């Protein structure tokens, strides 16, 4: 399999996982098992295999921006970096779904956060933090917890 083919496959798996999170947030089998464990484990295995197969034959490193650019000149290591993003962004999305369910935040408020986390990781997490801390959501969560 070429890096380009694997890139397409990993992106498809990630997209399906994100859609499952957005559509079925109340199903633990999906949020915990598929999106929260199985898919990140698959990404982790792919990541390890790409790193193990390419790390020592590539130039560059993490001590400078130029070093990172040299490292990512290797297509397999570039794909490993992308896979790293896919895995961690998905784990953040799973956390957002679980946290919002625990806090009884309406899922419709979480969906834009999930979309933004999928596309722009940290920006989506920040949006979720704002939703989570908003006075309307905080009051609603407090009322739900008291009942």
C-alpha positions, 0 to 999 in steps of 0.5 A, a space after each residue: 500500500 502506498 502512503 497516498 492509499 493509506 492516507 485515503 483509508 485513514 481519513 475515511 475511517 476518521 470521517 466515519 468515526 466522527 459521524 458516529 460521534 455526531 449522530 450517536 452520542 448516547 451509545 457507549 458501544 460507539 463512543 467508548 468502544 469504536 471511536 474511543 478505543 478501537 479506531 484510536 488503537 488502529 491509528 496508533 498501530 498504523 502510526 507505530 508501523 510507519 515510524 518504525 519503518 521510516 524513522 532511522 532512514 530519514 533525516 531531520 528531527 524535532 529540535 528545529 522547524 527546519 529539522 521537522 520539515 526535513 523529517 516530514 519530507 519522508 512521505 511515510 513520516 508525514 503520514 505518521 504525523 497526520 495519523 497522530 493528528 487524526 488519533 488525538 483529535 478523535 480522542 478529544 472529540 470523544 472526551 467532548 461527547 462524554 463530558 457534554 453528556 455528563 454535564 447534560 449539555 444539549 448535543 446540538 451545541 456540541 456538534 459544531 464543536 465536534 466539526 471544528 475539532 475534526 477540522 481544526 483540533 485545538 480550535 474545536 476544543 476551545 469552542 467546546 470550552 466556551 460552550 461548557 462554561 457558558 452561563 446558560 449551559 452552566 445553569 441548565 447543567 446545575 438544574 439537571 444535576 439537582 433533579 
